[in-house]
C-alpha cells in the first residue's frame, strides 16, 4: 500500500519536535556535565537518549518526503566546559516542567496525525513521556523536592452552587474551586521555571539586547507570580517557594544567545496556551480577567522576542504554505 504524503499538521508536529529536541539535547548534555546527584543524572541520561532517538526517527520521516531537515541547535550552541549555573534541585524541577510540555505536545501531535506510522510514533512518544514523568516524580518525592498542591477538605454531601458563584470583582469573593486551584498551581510552577531561567540567562547572555530582554522577562515573571500568589493568599492556601535560589552566581554562558532566546520564546508561547486553558475553567470573574491580562502581556513579550530573533538572524522559518499571490506575480 502506498504511504500517503505527510499533511501540513504532521509536518508541523515533526518540525516543532525537531527544534525542541535539538534544544533539549544541548541542555541535557550541559546538565550531565554539571549534575552531581546520581538519580537526577540518570533521569537526564534517559531524557537525552529519548531526544536522540526522536531525531533519528524525524529525519527518516523528512527524508522519505524529501523535506529539508531543520537546522535546529548543535554542539556550537552549548559550552560543556561552562561552570555550574544551576543546582541539582533546579535540574530536577526543570525536567519535571518540561515533561508537562512533552505530554501536552505529544497528545496534540497524535490527535492531528492521520498516517498510521505517525500515529504509532506519537503513541510511542506519549508512552515514553509518561514513563519519564513518573520517574521524575518518584525521585522528586523521595528527595522532598516536590511541593504538593494545596489540600482541600471534602464536603459532607455534593453541593449546588448559589447565585453569586461567578462574582469576584466587588464584594465578598468565594474561595477558589479545586479546578481553579489546579490550574493556578500548574501555571505557578511553569512561571517559577521561566523566572529562574530568565534570571540565570540574563547573568550569562552576551548580547546587550538579549540581556535586556531577559531582564524584562524576569520582571514579567515576577509580576505573574505575584498575581498567582495573591489568589492563593486570599483563599489561605499555601504555595511552593520559587526557584531563584537554585541558580548559582556564574556569569559564563553555557548556551548561545540564540538557544537562550528560543528557549524563553518556547516557554512564553506555551504559557499563552496554558493561561487560556486556565481562563476557560475560571468561574470567578476576577480570575478570568487576570488570565486575560496575563495572556495579553505574554503575547506582547513573545512577539518582541521573535522580533529580536529576526533582527539577529536566529529565527528559523517554519514550513509555510505556498504564497500563491507571489507565484502569480512572478509568472
N, C-alpha and C positions, 0 to 999 in steps of 0.2 A: 504494500500500500504506500502511495506517495505521501510523504510528510508535508503538511501544509506549511506555508511560509509563516514566519513569526508575525504576529499582529503588532500594531503600534503599542498596545498596552504591555505585551510581553517584552518587547524591546525596551520599553521604559523601565520595567522591573529589573531586567538584566543590567542595563546601563547604570541605573542608580545603585544597584548592589555592587557592581564592579568598583565604582567610585568609592563607596563606603568601605568595602573590604580592603582596598589598597590603602586607604587611610588607617583602617584598623590594624593592618599588618605592621605599619610603621609604629603605631602606638604600642602594640603588643611587644614588638621587638625591643623598644626602649624600656618598657615595663620590665621585661625579663632581664634586662641588663642592670636593673636597679633594685628590684624586689628582693627582700631577704627572707620572708616567710615562705616555707616550703609549700604549704597548702595553697596559698594565693598564687605562687609561681606555677603550680600545676594547672590552675584554672586558666592562666594566660597561655600556657603551652597548649592546652586543649583548644582554646579560642583561636590561637594562631594557626593551628593545623586545620581547623574548620575554614578559616578565611582563605588559606592557600588552596584547599580543596575546591572551594567555591570558584576561585579564579580560573582554575583548570577547566571546570565544567562550563563556566560562562564563555570562556574563549572558544570552547568546542561549539557552543550554540552559535556564536558570532561567525566563526569560520565556516560553518555549514551554510550560512546565509551570505557569505562574502561581505559581511558587515564589519566596518573598521572597529578594532578594539580601542576603547578609550585610553588616553594617556594615564589618567589616574595619578597615583603617587608611587614613588620609587625610593630606592635607598638614598637618593640625593635629598630627600625631604626629611630625613631623620639622622640625628647625630647620636650614635650609640655610646660615644665617649663623654657625653654631657653629664654633669653631676646630677645627683638625685634632686628632682624637682617636686616629687610627691612622696608622701609616706605610704607604707603598705596599706593602711586602712583606706586611704583615698582610692588606691588602685582597685580594691575590692568593691567599694561603693560605686566607683566609676563603671566597672564591668556589669554590675547589677543594673544600673540605669540604662546602659547601652543594650542590654538584653531586652529591656522593655521595648526599645525601638525595633530590635530584630524581630521580636514576637509579633509586633504590630505590622511591620513591613512585610514579613513573610505571609501573614494571614491575608493581607490585601493582594499580594502578588499571586497567591493561589486563587483568589476569587476572580481575578481578571485574566487568568490563564485558560486557554481552551485546548491547546495541544496536549496530548497525553503525556509526552515526555516532560513538558514544562510543569504540568500538574504533579507529576511524580517527583520532579526535582524540588518544587517548593513544599510539597508534603514532607520530604526528607529534611529540608531546611527548618521547617517548623518543629519537627521532632528533635533535631539537634539543638535548636534554641531552647526548647523546653527542658531538655536534659541539662544543658549548661546553666540555665536559670536555677534549676533545683540544686545543682551542685554549688553554685554561688550562695544561694540562700542558706543551705546547710552549713557552709563554712562561716558565713556572717553570723548566724545564730549561735554557733558553737563558740565563736570568739567574742560574743557580746557586742558586735559591731553593727547590728541591725536594730534600729528603734522601731518597735511595732507601732502601727497607727493607734489612735485613741480607742479605748474601750467604751462601750455604752451598755446600759442595763436593759434587760428585756422587760417589756410591759407585761402585765398580767394577762391581758387579752388584746387582740387586734383592735386598733382604734380607727375611727373615721375622722378625717380632717374637718375642721370647722372653718367658716368664713374668716378671712384674715390670714389664712395659712400662707398666702403668697406675698404678704406685705413685707416691708423691710426698709422703706425709705424714711418713714417717720413713725413715731410712736414706738410701742414695745415690739421688739423683734423676737420671734420664736427662736429656739435653739436650732442649730444645724441638723439636718437629717443625716442618717448614716450614708446615704448616697452622696450628699454634698460633702461630707467629711472625707469620704473615699477619694473623690476627685481632687479635693484640696491637698490631701496628703500626698497623692501621686504627683501632682504638679509641684508641690513644695520640694520634694526630693529632686525632681528634674531641675528646678531653679537653683537648688544648692549646688548641683553639678555645674551649671552654667556660671554661677557666681565664682566658684573656686577656680574653674578653668580660665575665666576672664582675668582674674587676678594673677594667676600663675603665668598665663601667656603675656599679659601686659608687662610682667617683670622681664621676660626674655625676648620679646619681639624686637627686631632690628629696625624696621621701617617706622619713622615717626608717625605717619598717618595710621598705620596699623596699631601702634601703641595707643594712640589717642582714641581710636575706635574701640579698642578693648577696654579702656578706662570707662568709656561711655556704656559699654555692655555691663561692666561691673556695677555702675551706678543704677542701671536699669534693673539688674537682677536684685540689687539691694532693695529697691522700691517695691518690686514684685513680692519679695519675701515679706516685707512689712505688711503688704496687703493681706497675704495669706495668714500671717501671724495674728493680725487684728481680728479676723473672723474666728480663729481658734480661741484667742484670749476672751473675746466677748461671750463665747459659749463655755468658758472654763475648761478648755481642752489642752492637753499637753502637745508640744511639737518637738521634733528632734533638733539637736544642735546642728549648726551649719558646719561646713567642711573647710573653711579657710585656714584653720589651724593645721590642716593636713598638707599644706603647701609649704615647702622649705623657702629659704632665702636665696636660692640660686638665681643668678641672672644670666646663665649660659643657656642659649636656646637649644633644646633637644629636637625641635622641629622647625621646618621652614615657615616663613611667614605665610606662604601660600597654603600650606596644610592647616596652619592655625586659623586662617580666615575661613577656610572651607569647613573646618570643624565647628566653629562658632556659628557659621551660617546654617549648618545642618541642624544644630540644636535649636536655633531661633525659628527655623521653618517648622520643625516638629512641634515646637511649643504652641504655635498658632493653631495647629490641628487639635492638640490636647486641650487647649483653652476652649476651643469651640465645642469639644465633647463635654467639658465641664459646664459650659453655659447651657447646653441642651438639656441638662438634667437639674440645673439650678432652679429651685422653686421659690427662692426668696429673691425679690426684685433687686435688692441692693447687691446681692451676689452675682446675679445675671448681668447687671450693669458693670460691675467690677471686671468680669470676664471680658465684656465688650471693650472696655477701655484698654485692658491688657493686650487684647488682640490687635487693636489699632497701634499701640506703642511698639509691639513686637514686629508687626508688618513694616512699619517705618524703619525700624532698626535693621531688619533683614534686607530691605531694599537698599539702604545706604551701604550695607556691607557688600552686596552684589555689585553696586556701582564702583566701589573701591577695587574689587577684584577685577572688574572690567578695565578700569584705569591702569592697573598694574599688569594686565595681560595674563591673569591667573584663572580666568573664568572659562572653563571648558564647556563648549557649546553642546547642549544635549541634542539627541536626534530630533530632527524637525520634519514637519510636513512640507511638501513641495510648495514653493511660492509661485502659484500659478500666474499671478499678475506680472511678476518679474519675467517669467518664461515667455509670456505673450508679448511683452515689450521687446525682449531680447530677439525674438524671431518674428 
